[in-house]
Amino acid sequence: MGDDVTGPDFVRSFQIEGMNVRGRIVHLTDLADRVLAAHAYPEAVSRVVGEALALTALLGASLKFDGVLTLQTRGDGPLRMVVADYSSPGTLRACATFDRDAVMALGPLPAFSDLVGKGSLAITIDPGGDMERYQGIVPLDAEGLGDAATAYFEQSEQIPTRIRLSVATLISRGDPSPHWRAGGMVIQNLAALGGHNAPKPGHDVDEDWNRASVLFSTIEPHELVDPQVEAERLLFRLYHEDGVRVFETEDLNFGCRCSAERVSAVLSQYPESEVRELAGEDGLVRATCEFCSTVYSFQPDELLKTQTAT
């Protein structure tokens, strides 16, 4: 691997020339390390959360409006839930709920199906304001999040889709600490949408998609996370014979929507007896954000006062 394990976090759109095939590629460096290192999850959990971050960035970047795209898994395995969301423009966060002992009992590299068990993947788009939310749900595929999301697009949206995700830890020269990195890529056959995407008469859309898919399948996991393999270099390797047009990058950043006001509003819904039981030895009620690990402290009387006021 290369020397540079940090760098810009971004998603970039592209189009294969002469085809109605478009895609996006995402690189997460500092952002992936910020999320995964802060939580100190078991490695197997970190890898799934890293994939969720990359997948959410790939999907969220397609939003044509300011809103929130949330990806959530629920399963009956040791990794009970993973939540990642993308807020326009380009803000990501993620967290997981799991049974640590049960995860560790599976060994260092458990299969995805053993981690999550049977469950579902939900993708929710919230445009905000008075606009209605949209949600699609598909079963969790035994092979991973990428395959489950592919099924979502092909079943719910009727858009032929291919997705690859990768997560790894990298070590740089002079720094023995491993750093998390995540990446991913998606291509979609927009000709299936019809309208202005409809193919020209005599054009073999199926052949285009088959060719794009076969070349896409040659992506190696390390190519999505290796700092020496730039996005343009990978796209050139895959589609240089056809030509590929690369569009502007969208910067990605870690961000959390938690606040003292939001946490206080939740705690204020508890009965007085529970609020007082939550207080520690110093008399304060503390709550930790699952996404960013920020700890909020409150006086019980403050919460009860808010409760009375509402």
NUMI-587366 format. One record per residue (C-alpha): residue number from 1; y, z, x; chain. Coordinates in pm, 1 decimal, padded with zeros to 6 digits, m for minus. Layout:
# NUMI-587366
@k->NUM; c2->Y; c3->Z; c1->X; c->A
...
***
This chain:
# NUMI-587366
@k->1; c2->00000.0; c3->00000.0; c1->00000.0; c->A
@k->2; c2->00358.4; c3->m00043.0; c1->00105.0; c->A
@k->3; c2->00597.2; c3->00212.2; c1->00248.1; c->A
@k->4; c2->00835.1; c3->00230.6; c1->m00046.6; c->A
@k->5; c2->00688.0; c3->00432.9; c1->m00335.3; c->A
@k->6; c2->01015.5; c3->00473.8; c1->m00520.0; c->A
@k->7; c2->01244.0; c3->00215.0; c1->m00663.9; c->A
@k->8; c2->01392.9; c3->00084.3; c1->m00984.0; c->A
@k->9; c2->01214.6; c3->00139.3; c1->m01312.3; c->A
@k->10; c2->01241.9; c3->m00176.3; c1->m01518.9; c->A
@k->11; c2->01089.3; c3->m00414.3; c1->m01768.6; c->A
@k->12; c2->01142.0; c3->m00789.9; c1->m01736.6; c->A
@k->13; c2->01074.2; c3->m01065.7; c1->m01987.8; c->A
@k->14; c2->00943.2; c3->m01411.3; c1->m01897.2; c->A
@k->15; c2->00828.4; c3->m01735.5; c1->m02053.4; c->A
@k->16; c2->00568.5; c3->m01979.5; c1->m01928.7; c->A
@k->17; c2->00734.4; c3->m02320.8; c1->m01922.8; c->A
@k->18; c2->00603.6; c3->m02576.9; c1->m02167.7; c->A
@k->19; c2->00415.1; c3->m02315.0; c1->m02367.5; c->A
@k->20; c2->00503.0; c3->m02087.4; c1->m02654.8; c->A
@k->21; c2->00373.1; c3->m01800.7; c1->m02443.7; c->A
@k->22; c2->00608.3; c3->m01518.9; c1->m02359.6; c->A
@k->23; c2->00554.4; c3->m01186.4; c1->m02193.7; c->A
@k->24; c2->00695.1; c3->m00880.2; c1->m02027.1; c->A
@k->25; c2->00612.7; c3->m00695.9; c1->m01708.1; c->A
@k->26; c2->00699.1; c3->m00332.1; c1->m01639.6; c->A
@k->27; c2->00720.9; c3->m00127.3; c1->m01318.8; c->A
@k->28; c2->00756.2; c3->00251.6; c1->m01338.9; c->A
@k->29; c2->00818.6; c3->00438.8; c1->m01016.5; c->A
@k->30; c2->01054.8; c3->00738.4; c1->m01024.1; c->A
@k->31; c2->01014.9; c3->00763.9; c1->m01401.3; c->A
@k->32; c2->00633.8; c3->00781.9; c1->m01391.5; c->A
@k->33; c2->00646.0; c3->01036.3; c1->m01110.8; c->A
@k->34; c2->00908.5; c3->01242.0; c1->m01297.6; c->A
@k->35; c2->00693.3; c3->01267.8; c1->m01609.2; c->A
@k->36; c2->00349.8; c3->01313.3; c1->m01452.5; c->A
@k->37; c2->00434.7; c3->01536.6; c1->m01157.2; c->A
@k->38; c2->00643.1; c3->01772.2; c1->m01372.5; c->A
@k->39; c2->00354.4; c3->01843.5; c1->m01608.6; c->A
@k->40; c2->00081.0; c3->01877.6; c1->m01344.2; c->A
@k->41; c2->m00178.9; c3->01737.7; c1->m01581.5; c->A
@k->42; c2->m00537.4; c3->01684.8; c1->m01463.4; c->A
@k->43; c2->m00560.4; c3->01343.5; c1->m01297.7; c->A
@k->44; c2->m00756.6; c3->01189.3; c1->m01584.3; c->A
@k->45; c2->m00491.3; c3->01297.2; c1->m01835.6; c->A
@k->46; c2->m00208.8; c3->01176.7; c1->m01608.9; c->A
@k->47; c2->m00361.9; c3->00831.7; c1->m01591.8; c->A
@k->48; c2->m00374.0; c3->00797.6; c1->m01969.5; c->A
@k->49; c2->m00017.8; c3->00930.9; c1->m02007.3; c->A
@k->50; c2->00095.9; c3->00687.1; c1->m01736.8; c->A
@k->51; c2->m00065.6; c3->00399.9; c1->m01926.6; c->A
@k->52; c2->00106.4; c3->00520.1; c1->m02245.1; c->A
@k->53; c2->00444.2; c3->00514.1; c1->m02067.7; c->A
@k->54; c2->00391.0; c3->00159.4; c1->m01939.6; c->A
@k->55; c2->00262.0; c3->00035.4; c1->m02275.1; c->A
@k->56; c2->00549.1; c3->00195.8; c1->m02466.1; c->A
@k->57; c2->00800.4; c3->00031.7; c1->m02233.0; c->A
@k->58; c2->00636.4; c3->m00308.8; c1->m02281.9; c->A
@k->59; c2->00645.3; c3->m00275.2; c1->m02660.0; c->A
@k->60; c2->00980.9; c3->m00100.2; c1->m02690.7; c->A
@k->61; c2->01159.5; c3->m00365.3; c1->m02488.1; c->A
@k->62; c2->01089.5; c3->m00613.1; c1->m02768.3; c->A
@k->63; c2->01308.1; c3->m00423.5; c1->m03016.9; c->A
@k->64; c2->01600.7; c3->m00634.4; c1->m03134.2; c->A
@k->65; c2->01799.6; c3->m00332.7; c1->m03255.5; c->A
@k->66; c2->01881.3; c3->00021.9; c1->m03149.9; c->A
@k->67; c2->01589.2; c3->00232.7; c1->m03256.1; c->A
@k->68; c2->01285.7; c3->00430.1; c1->m03145.5; c->A
@k->69; c2->00932.3; c3->00305.2; c1->m03089.0; c->A
@k->70; c2->00670.8; c3->00579.4; c1->m03075.2; c->A
@k->71; c2->00314.4; c3->00542.1; c1->m02955.9; c->A
@k->72; c2->00074.7; c3->00821.3; c1->m03050.0; c->A
@k->73; c2->m00297.7; c3->00871.3; c1->m03001.1; c->A
@k->74; c2->m00506.4; c3->01125.0; c1->m03189.2; c->A
@k->75; c2->m00869.0; c3->01187.3; c1->m03103.4; c->A
@k->76; c2->m01146.7; c3->01443.6; c1->m03136.0; c->A
@k->77; c2->m01212.8; c3->01448.7; c1->m02760.6; c->A
@k->78; c2->m01066.5; c3->01685.1; c1->m02496.7; c->A
@k->79; c2->m00749.1; c3->01471.1; c1->m02480.1; c->A
@k->80; c2->m00642.7; c3->01544.4; c1->m02835.1; c->A
@k->81; c2->m00305.4; c3->01369.7; c1->m02840.8; c->A
@k->82; c2->m00072.1; c3->01157.0; c1->m02629.1; c->A
@k->83; c2->00281.1; c3->01080.0; c1->m02744.2; c->A
@k->84; c2->00522.7; c3->00840.4; c1->m02573.0; c->A
@k->85; c2->00842.7; c3->00696.8; c1->m02709.0; c->A
@k->86; c2->01104.2; c3->00440.4; c1->m02617.7; c->A
@k->87; c2->01463.2; c3->00485.3; c1->m02736.7; c->A
@k->88; c2->01703.0; c3->00193.1; c1->m02714.9; c->A
@k->89; c2->01827.8; c3->00110.8; c1->m02466.7; c->A
@k->90; c2->01551.7; c3->00179.4; c1->m02212.9; c->A
@k->91; c2->01485.5; c3->00553.6; c1->m02239.8; c->A
@k->92; c2->01127.3; c3->00680.0; c1->m02209.2; c->A
@k->93; c2->00941.6; c3->01009.4; c1->m02235.3; c->A
@k->94; c2->00579.2; c3->01118.4; c1->m02287.7; c->A
@k->95; c2->00354.6; c3->01422.0; c1->m02314.3; c->A
@k->96; c2->m00007.4; c3->01514.2; c1->m02389.1; c->A
@k->97; c2->m00203.3; c3->01785.0; c1->m02568.8; c->A
@k->98; c2->m00549.0; c3->01858.2; c1->m02430.5; c->A
@k->99; c2->m00820.8; c3->02113.9; c1->m02358.2; c->A
@k->100; c2->m00794.1; c3->02163.7; c1->m01982.3; c->A
@k->101; c2->m01137.7; c3->02320.0; c1->m01933.5; c->A
@k->102; c2->m01306.5; c3->02047.2; c1->m02137.5; c->A
@k->103; c2->m01121.4; c3->01775.2; c1->m01945.6; c->A
@k->104; c2->m01217.1; c3->01923.6; c1->m01607.6; c->A
@k->105; c2->m01581.0; c3->01950.9; c1->m01718.5; c->A
@k->106; c2->m01592.6; c3->01572.3; c1->m01755.0; c->A
@k->107; c2->m01543.6; c3->01522.3; c1->m01379.5; c->A
@k->108; c2->m01276.1; c3->01339.8; c1->m01178.7; c->A
@k->109; c2->m01301.8; c3->00993.1; c1->m01338.2; c->A
@k->110; c2->m01423.2; c3->01025.7; c1->m01697.6; c->A
@k->111; c2->m01447.0; c3->00726.4; c1->m01927.7; c->A
@k->112; c2->m01159.3; c3->00681.4; c1->m02168.9; c->A
@k->113; c2->m01397.3; c3->00720.3; c1->m02461.8; c->A
@k->114; c2->m01517.8; c3->01056.5; c1->m02329.8; c->A
@k->115; c2->m01158.7; c3->01177.5; c1->m02294.9; c->A
@k->116; c2->m01025.9; c3->01080.8; c1->m02635.9; c->A
@k->117; c2->m01343.5; c3->01065.2; c1->m02844.2; c->A
@k->118; c2->m01303.7; c3->00895.3; c1->m03179.1; c->A
@k->119; c2->m00952.4; c3->00857.0; c1->m03305.9; c->A
@k->120; c2->m00658.2; c3->00630.4; c1->m03371.9; c->A
@k->121; c2->m00357.0; c3->00470.2; c1->m03209.2; c->A
@k->122; c2->m00038.8; c3->00468.6; c1->m03417.1; c->A
@k->123; c2->00267.9; c3->00261.9; c1->m03331.8; c->A
@k->124; c2->00579.7; c3->00359.9; c1->m03525.8; c->A
@k->125; c2->00913.5; c3->00179.3; c1->m03524.3; c->A
@k->126; c2->01214.0; c3->00372.6; c1->m03653.6; c->A
@k->127; c2->01531.6; c3->00161.9; c1->m03683.6; c->A
@k->128; c2->01734.4; c3->00470.9; c1->m03772.5; c->A
@k->129; c2->01992.5; c3->00509.2; c1->m04044.7; c->A
@k->130; c2->01878.1; c3->00414.3; c1->m04393.4; c->A
@k->131; c2->01633.9; c3->00151.9; c1->m04271.7; c->A
@k->132; c2->01267.5; c3->00206.2; c1->m04346.4; c->A
@k->133; c2->01023.0; c3->00305.3; c1->m04073.9; c->A
@k->134; c2->00724.8; c3->00083.9; c1->m03999.0; c->A
@k->135; c2->00389.1; c3->00212.9; c1->m03877.5; c->A
@k->136; c2->00066.5; c3->00040.2; c1->m03778.2; c->A
@k->137; c2->m00257.3; c3->00225.1; c1->m03706.1; c->A
@k->138; c2->m00573.4; c3->00097.7; c1->m03534.9; c->A
@k->139; c2->m00885.0; c3->00270.7; c1->m03400.4; c->A
@k->140; c2->m00875.5; c3->00378.0; c1->m03037.7; c->A
@k->141; c2->m01073.1; c3->00123.7; c1->m02839.0; c->A
@k->142; c2->m01335.9; c3->00269.4; c1->m02606.6; c->A
@k->143; c2->m01197.9; c3->00068.4; c1->m02313.9; c->A
@k->144; c2->m00843.7; c3->00206.8; c1->m02316.7; c->A
@k->145; c2->m00494.5; c3->00193.4; c1->m02462.1; c->A
@k->146; c2->m00436.4; c3->m00167.0; c1->m02365.1; c->A
@k->147; c2->m00732.7; c3->m00290.7; c1->m02568.1; c->A
@k->148; c2->m00633.6; c3->m00075.3; c1->m02867.3; c->A
@k->149; c2->m00279.8; c3->m00218.1; c1->m02859.1; c->A
@k->150; c2->m00420.9; c3->m00571.3; c1->m02830.7; c->A
@k->151; c2->m00620.8; c3->m00507.9; c1->m03148.0; c->A
@k->152; c2->m00303.7; c3->m00378.9; c1->m03317.3; c->A
@k->153; c2->m00116.7; c3->m00703.7; c1->m03254.0; c->A
@k->154; c2->m00405.3; c3->m00929.1; c1->m03346.7; c->A
@k->155; c2->m00494.7; c3->m00738.7; c1->m03664.7; c->A
@k->156; c2->m00157.7; c3->m00609.9; c1->m03787.4; c->A
@k->157; c2->00078.9; c3->m00876.6; c1->m03655.9; c->A
@k->158; c2->m00158.6; c3->m01174.8; c1->m03623.0; c->A
@k->159; c2->m00020.0; c3->m01247.0; c1->m03277.0; c->A
@k->160; c2->m00278.8; c3->m01331.0; c1->m03006.7; c->A
@k->161; c2->m00200.7; c3->m01085.2; c1->m02726.5; c->A
@k->162; c2->m00328.9; c3->m00983.6; c1->m02383.6; c->A
@k->163; c2->m00232.9; c3->m00653.4; c1->m02217.4; c->A
@k->164; c2->m00311.1; c3->m00506.6; c1->m01875.2; c->A
@k->165; c2->m00209.9; c3->m00155.9; c1->m01763.8; c->A
@k->166; c2->m00248.0; c3->00024.0; c1->m01432.6; c->A
@k->167; c2->m00173.0; c3->00372.0; c1->m01295.1; c->A
@k->168; c2->m00212.1; c3->00496.8; c1->m00938.6; c->A
@k->169; c2->m00087.3; c3->00750.2; c1->m00687.8; c->A
@k->170; c2->00077.1; c3->00613.1; c1->m00373.0; c->A
@k->171; c2->00155.2; c3->00778.2; c1->m00040.7; c->A
@k->172; c2->00440.2; c3->00660.7; c1->00181.9; c->A
@k->173; c2->00475.5; c3->00684.8; c1->00555.3; c->A
@k->174; c2->00617.4; c3->01021.3; c1->00655.8; c->A
@k->175; c2->00559.7; c3->01173.5; c1->00312.3; c->A
@k->176; c2->00209.3; c3->01316.6; c1->00256.6; c->A
@k->177; c2->00277.3; c3->01391.3; c1->m00110.3; c->A
@k->178; c2->00127.6; c3->01141.0; c1->m00356.0; c->A
@k->179; c2->00366.5; c3->00977.7; c1->m00600.8; c->A
@k->180; c2->00266.5; c3->00843.0; c1->m00939.1; c->A
@k->181; c2->00333.7; c3->00482.1; c1->m01027.1; c->A
@k->182; c2->00253.0; c3->00289.5; c1->m01346.4; c->A
@k->183; c2->00277.7; c3->m00073.0; c1->m01443.9; c->A
@k->184; c2->00172.3; c3->m00320.7; c1->m01704.4; c->A
@k->185; c2->00201.7; c3->m00671.9; c1->m01834.7; c->A
@k->186; c2->00171.2; c3->m00838.7; c1->m02174.1; c->A
@k->187; c2->00157.7; c3->m01201.2; c1->m02286.4; c->A
@k->188; c2->00170.4; c3->m01323.6; c1->m02646.1; c->A
@k->189; c2->00104.9; c3->m01657.6; c1->m02811.1; c->A
@k->190; c2->00420.5; c3->m01699.8; c1->m03018.2; c->A
@k->191; c2->00299.3; c3->m02031.1; c1->m03157.7; c->A
@k->192; c2->00093.9; c3->m01822.0; c1->m03401.8; c->A
@k->193; c2->00421.5; c3->m01714.4; c1->m03567.2; c->A
@k->194; c2->00507.6; c3->m02069.0; c1->m03674.1; c->A
@k->195; c2->00868.2; c3->m02152.8; c1->m03762.8; c->A
@k->196; c2->01077.3; c3->m02245.6; c1->m03460.3; c->A
@k->197; c2->00779.1; c3->m02142.9; c1->m03245.0; c->A
@k->198; c2->00559.7; c3->m02410.2; c1->m03400.6; c->A
@k->199; c2->00409.6; c3->m02652.5; c1->m03146.4; c->A
@k->200; c2->00524.7; c3->m03008.5; c1->m03106.7; c->A
@k->201; c2->00297.8; c3->m03270.9; c1->m03267.1; c->A
@k->202; c2->00000.1; c3->m03347.8; c1->m03046.9; c->A
@k->203; c2->00045.7; c3->m03038.2; c1->m02831.3; c->A
@k->204; c2->m00274.6; c3->m02839.9; c1->m02773.0; c->A
@k->205; c2->m00166.7; c3->m02481.8; c1->m02838.5; c->A
@k->206; c2->m00518.5; c3->m02344.8; c1->m02806.6; c->A
@k->207; c2->m00556.5; c3->m02496.4; c1->m02461.6; c->A
@k->208; c2->m00221.9; c3->m02347.2; c1->m02354.7; c->A
@k->209; c2->m00325.5; c3->m02001.6; c1->m02469.0; c->A
@k->210; c2->m00670.7; c3->m02026.9; c1->m02314.0; c->A
@k->211; c2->m00518.9; c3->m02127.7; c1->m01981.6; c->A
@k->212; c2->m00256.8; c3->m01851.9; c1->m01991.5; c->A
@k->213; c2->m00523.9; c3->m01595.5; c1->m02083.2; c->A
@k->214; c2->m00766.6; c3->m01700.7; c1->m01811.0; c->A
@k->215; c2->m00497.0; c3->m01677.0; c1->m01544.8; c->A
@k->216; c2->m00381.8; c3->m01343.4; c1->m01690.1; c->A
@k->217; c2->m00736.0; c3->m01207.4; c1->m01653.9; c->A
@k->218; c2->m00715.1; c3->m01252.0; c1->m01275.0; c->A
@k->219; c2->m00455.1; c3->m00974.3; c1->m01241.0; c->A
@k->220; c2->m00581.8; c3->m00699.3; c1->m01012.1; c->A
@k->221; c2->m00489.1; c3->m00338.8; c1->m01103.6; c->A
@k->222; c2->m00311.5; c3->m00285.5; c1->m00770.3; c->A
@k->223; c2->m00082.3; c3->m00583.7; c1->m00835.3; c->A
@k->224; c2->00082.5; c3->m00392.7; c1->m01119.8; c->A
@k->225; c2->00160.1; c3->m00083.0; c1->m00909.9; c->A
@k->226; c2->00184.4; c3->m00198.9; c1->m00547.1; c->A
@k->227; c2->00551.9; c3->m00183.9; c1->m00434.3; c->A
@k->228; c2->00487.8; c3->m00483.9; c1->m00209.4; c->A
@k->229; c2->00397.2; c3->m00702.5; c1->m00508.1; c->A
@k->230; c2->00725.5; c3->m00783.3; c1->m00680.8; c->A
@k->231; c2->00724.5; c3->m00896.4; c1->m01044.0; c->A
@k->232; c2->00840.4; c3->m01246.3; c1->m00950.9; c->A
@k->233; c2->00570.2; c3->m01274.2; c1->m00685.8; c->A
@k->234; c2->00295.6; c3->m01183.6; c1->m00931.3; c->A
@k->235; c2->00426.5; c3->m01420.2; c1->m01196.8; c->A
@k->236; c2->00448.7; c3->m01700.6; c1->m00940.8; c->A
@k->237; c2->00088.2; c3->m01641.2; c1->m00834.8; c->A
@k->238; c2->m00030.2; c3->m01659.7; c1->m01191.7; c->A
@k->239; c2->00176.5; c3->m01942.0; c1->m01338.8; c->A
@k->240; c2->00340.3; c3->m02142.2; c1->m01059.1; c->A
@k->241; c2->00154.0; c3->m02461.0; c1->m01159.8; c->A
@k->242; c2->00301.3; c3->m02442.6; c1->m01508.7; c->A
@k->243; c2->00633.9; c3->m02290.3; c1->m01414.5; c->A
@k->244; c2->00763.9; c3->m01958.5; c1->m01535.6; c->A
@k->245; c2->01115.5; c3->m01865.4; c1->m01643.4; c->A
@k->246; c2->01216.6; c3->m01507.4; c1->m01567.3; c->A
@k->247; c2->01489.5; c3->m01334.9; c1->m01767.8; c->A
@k->248; c2->01715.6; c3->m01039.5; c1->m01690.2; c->A
@k->249; c2->01560.9; c3->m00702.7; c1->m01619.2; c->A
@k->250; c2->01617.3; c3->m00401.0; c1->m01842.6; c->A
@k->251; c2->01655.7; c3->m00075.1; c1->m01653.9; c->A
@k->252; c2->01439.0; c3->00213.8; c1->m01771.0; c->A
@k->253; c2->01520.9; c3->00583.4; c1->m01746.5; c->A
@k->254; c2->01364.3; c3->00913.5; c1->m01836.6; c->A
@k->255; c2->01539.1; c3->01089.8; c1->m02121.2; c->A
@k->256; c2->01460.3; c3->01355.3; c1->m02377.6; c->A
@k->257; c2->01615.4; c3->01404.8; c1->m02720.1; c->A
@k->258; c2->01547.5; c3->01778.6; c1->m02729.2; c->A
@k->259; c2->01840.6; c3->02020.8; c1->m02761.4; c->A
@k->260; c2->01902.8; c3->02388.1; c1->m02824.1; c->A
@k->261; c2->02020.3; c3->02299.7; c1->m03174.5; c->A
@k->262; c2->01700.8; c3->02111.6; c1->m03260.8; c->A
@k->263; c2->01472.6; c3->02382.4; c1->m03122.4; c->A
@k->264; c2->01672.4; c3->02652.0; c1->m03299.7; c->A
@k->265; c2->01644.1; c3->02461.7; c1->m03627.4; c->A
@k->266; c2->01265.3; c3->02454.0; c1->m03595.5; c->A
@k->267; c2->01227.8; c3->02820.3; c1->m03500.1; c->A
@k->268; c2->01461.3; c3->02922.7; c1->m03779.3; c->A
@k->269; c2->01202.9; c3->02798.5; c1->m04030.3; c->A
@k->270; c2->00958.8; c3->03071.7; c1->m03924.6; c->A
@k->271; c2->00935.2; c3->03393.7; c1->m04130.2; c->A
@k->272; c2->01125.1; c3->03690.0; c1->m03984.1; c->A
@k->273; c2->00802.0; c3->03868.2; c1->m03886.1; c->A
@k->274; c2->00683.4; c3->03566.9; c1->m03681.1; c->A
@k->275; c2->01021.6; c3->03521.3; c1->m03514.2; c->A
@k->276; c2->01016.2; c3->03882.6; c1->m03394.4; c->A
@k->277; c2->00653.5; c3->03850.7; c1->m03277.5; c->A
@k->278; c2->00751.2; c3->03553.1; c1->m03063.4; c->A
@k->279; c2->00998.8; c3->03762.4; c1->m02864.1; c->A
@k->280; c2->00895.4; c3->03850.5; c1->m02508.8; c->A
@k->281; c2->00930.5; c3->04182.3; c1->m02328.7; c->A
@k->282; c2->01296.6; c3->04108.2; c1->m02264.0; c->A
@k->283; c2->01354.6; c3->04054.4; c1->m02636.1; c->A
@k->284; c2->01411.5; c3->03678.6; c1->m02612.6; c->A
@k->285; c2->01229.3; c3->03405.8; c1->m02800.5; c->A
@k->286; c2->01146.8; c3->03118.0; c1->m02566.6; c->A
@k->287; c2->01035.9; c3->02766.1; c1->m02643.7; c->A
@k->288; c2->00944.0; c3->02495.5; c1->m02392.5; c->A
@k->289; c2->00991.8; c3->02125.7; c1->m02466.4; c->A
@k->290; c2->00657.9; c3->01948.8; c1->m02425.4; c->A
@k->291; c2->00832.1; c3->01633.2; c1->m02304.7; c->A
@k->292; c2->01077.0; c3->01754.0; c1->m02040.2; c->A
@k->293; c2->00964.9; c3->02116.0; c1->m01980.8; c->A
@k->294; c2->01313.6; c3->02251.9; c1->m02054.2; c->A
@k->295; c2->01292.4; c3->02618.0; c1->m02158.9; c->A
@k->296; c2->01521.8; c3->02732.9; c1->m02441.0; c->A
@k->297; c2->01592.3; c3->03104.6; c1->m02497.2; c->A
@k->298; c2->01722.5; c3->03266.5; c1->m02815.1; c->A
@k->299; c2->01799.1; c3->03608.3; c1->m02948.5; c->A
@k->300; c2->01581.5; c3->03669.0; c1->m03258.3; c->A
@k->301; c2->01888.2; c3->03775.0; c1->m03454.6; c->A
@k->302; c2->02053.4; c3->03439.8; c1->m03375.2; c->A
@k->303; c2->01758.4; c3->03253.7; c1->m03525.9; c->A
@k->304; c2->01745.1; c3->03479.4; c1->m03830.2; c->A
@k->305; c2->02119.7; c3->03440.6; c1->m03880.0; c->A
@k->306; c2->02076.0; c3->03063.3; c1->m03882.3; c->A
@k->307; c2->01787.7; c3->03106.2; c1->m04125.7; c->A
@k->308; c2->02006.2; c3->03309.6; c1->m04360.6; c->A
@k->309; c2->02290.4; c3->03059.6; c1->m04338.0; c->A
@k->310; c2->02063.7; c3->02773.3; c1->m04445.6; c->A
***
